[in-house]
Amino acid sequence: MLTRSDFEPAIWLRNAHAQTVFASKLRPSPPLEVERERLELEDGDFLDLSWLPERGLDDDAPVVIVLHGLNGSLESKYARGLLRQADAHGARGVLLHFRGAAEPNRLPRSYHSGDTEDLHTVVSHVRARFPRAALAAVGYSLGGNVLLKYLGEQGRESALTCATAVSVPYDLKRCAEAIQEGLSRFYQAHLINGLREAYENKFKVIEAPEPRPDLRELRSFFAFDNAITAPLNGFRDAEDYYARSSSGPFLKHIRTPTLVIHAEDDPFMAPDIIPDESMLSAAVRLEVSRHGGHVGFVSGGRYGVPVYWLEQRIPAWLRDRLHGFEAPASAREAQEAG
């Protein structure tokens, strides 16, 4: 179902860039305690998980798996905010650091927008550890693309009870084109710089592929994906990577109740990539707002206090569908969690 979101931006944050930058850069970082777990993989690599500390929860307490975006990590404020909400709602919460995100991984390959194998590994790991618990996943941007593609691939076999995806690049090629236009080029430069730094750090630890590309010459997503992402992850070229990794074609195959949140003014992508109703399965609810930016969605409270609306809307969706995910005992707890 395609529907209009009830999100309204703060009066002083109606601009898409203001929404995007405030949420990611100017918001204070929500305090959070975590416990780290390293999963060793069959191919010799590893994944790092950041769990909320155990607080005497029953074995059947629900688990919320959080998937970060490009260049994201536990330091991403949207991830920390949602994990705090999971804690307040009596759930276990865990952030999946995609391989190579938290620190250089051991193999030339790293994470990418279509890599669903590692998510499947983590879902299976969590299911084995908590066989009685209901599982949900929440993905942001690149992590949302991975999640939607995974759900479409799994169909009725998905182990997840429900899911949410925010600010998803459903068409990777169209997004790579759109982010080169206007002010969006600044986001591209920022993201490419982060990718360049990550690969430079990786190539200090492992041997770089030959011929080694000059990372300083890769200034667009198409150039970077063509020279780095595609060949290191088994794709023919950037076109092949985009075609096989975009989540849009998988939406109609999703059978898990899934909330998708998107803003028409997302500066990372063009409005024409937003799926129409014919692309959605009956299990998908796509809520589109006029404003919100990219993983922004900051509304206004009393006296102009910023309200991080995603941390209200996503828990509300989970409360209705995830057994054991219950509202905090008091309004005070809810305020502290936000």
N, C-alpha and C positions, 0 to 999 in steps of 0.2 A: 504494500500500500504506500502510495506517495501522498504526503500530507504536509501542510504548512506548520512549521514549528511555532511554539508560543514564545520563543526567546526574543527578548527586547534588550538591546544594548544599553549600557549606561549612557546618559545624555552626553557625557564628555568623552565617550569612546565609540562614537558612531562610525568612525572611519575604519576601514578594513585593516590598514597598517597599524593604527593605534591599538586595535583589538589584538592583533598578532603579536606586536612587540611588547605591549603591556603584560600579557599573559606569560610570555616566555622569558622576558628580561627584567621587567620592573616589579613583578609580583615577588614578595618575600618568599623565600624557599620554605615550604612547610616542614617543620621538624619531623624526623622519622628515625626510628630504630629498626635495624634489620639484622638478620642472620644470614650469612652467605653459605651457599652450597655449590659445589662444582660437580657437574655431570661429565664423566669421561665418555666419549663417543667411540663407536666402533671403528671409525676411520682415523682414530688417533688424535682427534681434536677434542675440544671441550666446550661446554656451555656453563655460564655462571648464572645462578638464581639468587635473588635477594628475597628472603622470606620475612614476613612480619614475625616478631618473636611469639613463641607459644605462650598463651595466657590461660592455660587450663581448659581449652576448648575440647568438646567431645569429638570423637572420631568422625561423627557425621556432620560436623560443622562445614558449611559450604566453603569452596575455594574459588577465589577470583584471580585469574592469571592476567597480568598486564603486559602488553606488548608496546614497546616504545617506537618512536619514529626515527627517521634518518638522523644520524649523529646523536641520537638520544641515549639515555642511560637512567640510572637511579637518580641522577641529579636533575632530570627533567621534572619541572614543577607540576605538570599535569599528572605524571605518574605518582609522585609523592602524595599529591592531594587525593587521588583516588584510593591509594593504599590506606591512607588515614580513614577514609570513609568505610573501606572494607573492615578495618579494625573496629570502628565504632558500631558497625552493624553485626558484630559477632561472627565475622568470617575470617578464614585464613586468606592472606593475600601474598602473592609472589610475583615479582617482576622477572621476566625472562630477558636477560641480556643476550641479544643475538650474537652469534660467534664473531669475535673481533670488535665488538662494541665497547666492552668494559676495558679490555686490554688486548694487545695483539694476540691473535690466535696462532696455532701452529702450522696451518696449511695455507697455501696461496689463496684459496677461496675465502670469502668472507660472506656476510649476510647480504641479501638483496631483496627486492620487493616481491619476488615470487617464490622465495625459499620457504616451503611449507613443511619440509621434512623435519627440521629442528623443532618446529611447533608440535608436530605429531609426536616426536620423541618426548617432549616435556609433558604433553597431555597424558601420554601413556605412563610416564613416570609418576605424575601426580595421582592418576587413577589407581595405580598399583599401591601407592603409599596410603591413600585414603579411599578405599573401595566403596565405602558407604556414603561418601560426600557427593553432593551435587556440585558440578563444575561450571564456571562461567569464564569467559575471556573478554577482555576489553582491549582494542587496538587503536592506536593513534597514527594517522598519516600512513607512512610505510607499513607500520605494524598493523594498521587497519586493513591495508591491501592484502597483506599476508593472511590475516584472519579470514577475510571474506573469500579469498581463493581457497583456503583450507576447508572452510565450511562447504563450499561448492563441490570440492573434490570428494569430501566425505559423504555428502548427502545424508541419507538416513542412518549412516554408520557413525556419525559424529558422537563423540563421548561428551560433548558439551551440552548442558541443559539450555543455555541461552548465551547471547553474545551482544556486544556493542562495538561499533566501529565509527570513528570520528575523523572528518576531514580526509577522506580517502582519495587517492589518485587513481580512479577507476580505469583510466586510459593513460598509460605511462607515456606513450609517444606524444599525445596531445598535451600532456602536462609539461614534458620537456620543451615543447614549442612555446607554450604560454608563459613559462617562467623566464623566457628571454625577452619579454616585452615590457616596456615602461619601467616602473619602479621595482617590478618583480625581479629584475636583473640583480638587484642588491641581495635578495634572498638566495638566488642562484650562486652568486659569488661567495656568500657566507657558507653555504652548504658544501660547495666544491672545496673551499679552503679546509673545512673540517674533514672531508674525505681524503684530501691530499695529505693532511697531517697524519691521519690514521694509517694510510698506506706507507708513508715514509717511515713511521715507527715500526710497522710490520716488517718492512724490508731491511730494517736494522737487525731484526731477530732471525728472519729466514731469508733464503736466497730469492732475489727478485726474478721474475720470468724474463727470458731472453727472446727477442731483443727488449731490453728494458725501456719502457716509454718514459719520456720526459714529462713528469707530472705537472711541471710549471706551465706546460703548453696546453694543458687540458682545462679550458675555461668554460665549457658548457657541459650540461648533462649528457648530451648526445656524444660529444667528444670523449668524455670520461667513461661513459658506459661502453662505447665502442672499443676503447683501448684497454680498459681495466675490467669493468664489471662483467661484460659478456665473455671474454676469453677465459677469465679466471674461474668462471662459474658454469662453463659448459655450453655457452650459447655461441652461435655463429657470428653474430654481430649485434649492435644495439637494436636494430629492427627486429631481430629474432627474439632478443631479450624482452623487448616491450610487448611483442605479440603474445608470447607465451606466459608472461608474468602479470599482465593487467588483470585485475579482479572483475572488471565489468562483465565479461562473458560467463563468469561463474555464478553471478547473482541468481539466475533463474534455477539453479540446481540446489540452492540452500534449503534445507529442511529444518534447521534449528531456528527457533524464534530469535530474530536478530533486529536490533535497532541500529539504524545508520543515521548519523547526524552530519549535516553539511550546510555550509553558508554559501549563498550565491556570490558573495564578494570575496571569496577565498583568493588571496593574491598569489597563491602557488599554482593556480590552475584556472582555466577558462570556464565560465558558466555552462558552456555547451557540453561539458563532459558529464554533467549530472545525469544519472540514468533516468529514463522515463519509465512509466509504470509497466510497460510491456517487457522490460528487462528484469523485473523483480519477480521472485517467487512469492507465493502466498505467505511464506514465513518471514518475509522481510518488510520492515516498516522503515521507510525513508522519510525523515523529517528535515525539511529544507527551510532555512531562515534567510531573510534578506541580508542581514548583517551577521557578524561573528568572526570574520577573518579566518585564519588558519589556526585551528586548535586554540581559539581565543575564547569567545562566548562569555565575555565579562559583562554582567548586568550591574545595576546600581541598587544598593540598599538604602537604608535611612541615612541621611546626612551625607550622601554621596559615597558611602563605603562600598568598595567593589565586592561583588558577589560572583563567585566562580560557578556559573550556572551548570556546567557539565557535572560538577560534583553534587548537584541536586537531581538533575535529570537522569543520569546513569543509575544512581542508587534507587531512584523511584522505579525504573524499569526492572532492576534486579529484584527489588522487594516483591514484585508481582509474579515473578517467575522462578526464583531461586530459593528452594526450600531451606529454611533456617537463616536466610538473610533478612534480619529484622531491624526495624527502626530503633535508634538509640532510645534508652530508657527515659531520657529527658531532653528537653530543648537545649539545655546547657551542654549536654554531651554532643548533640548535633552541631552546636556552634563551635565547640572546641575541635571537632573533627574537620570542620571546614576552614 
